[in-house]
């Protein structure tokens, strides 16, 4: 496992030196121009200028000296020492991580879980699973995933996505689908030909004037379905009811 360190320096409990800001300071030191420095790290001139003002405002001494015509810029003595200190601390921190014997004792799976928890995604349903089988066709591929609850679910994705995600059998992935993509039925219906079928017990119903959410326990996983309040009434849904949930393979996204 490889660890990379990225330091944020704080002044008066406020972050003032981020990795991107360090890039900007290095570019200023090398090029001596806000315009050239901003172009070299692919940010706009306005963002670069505002960033330099923020850094100067948060430090006890001027970090970047800017000419009156705001075209030229250079690091002050304080700024140079600040940058050197940052680089020194970052190298020492990285060396500490690389030499730490405790790293070998860390379960890599924990980092996968942390990564998933940190994901900010609008899809209401996010479930971990393992790829069982991949059926590759000319344009799209079908990915069959085993869930902790014991169900197998399939997702249709493009071959381009398959390649970019580098998916293969036994990979641990996260399936994502919107609550509005879940179709509920009290019993199997011959006119529902959707491939993915899950069965679960209603554990919670959240009802508003127009829309409602149904939470289903499907074993070791829970899914959420969004339906209208009128449908809740017409189906006479209540806590404890057993429902079938259908999700189209094309509505299921995969994250890794």
Secondary structure, DSSP 8 states (H G I E B T S, - for coil): --------EEETTEEEE-HHHHHHHHHHHHH-BHHHHHHHTT--HHHHHHHHHHHHHHSSS-SEEE-TTSSBEEE-HHHHHHHHHHHHHHHHHHHHHHH-GGGGGS-HHHHHHHHHHH---S-SEEEEEEEEEEEE-SSEEEEEEEETTS-EEEEEEEHHHHHHHT--TT-EEEEEE-GGG-EEESS--TT---SEEEEEEEEEEEE-SSEEEEEEE-SS-EEEEEEEHHHHHHTT--TT-EEEEEE-GGG-EEE-
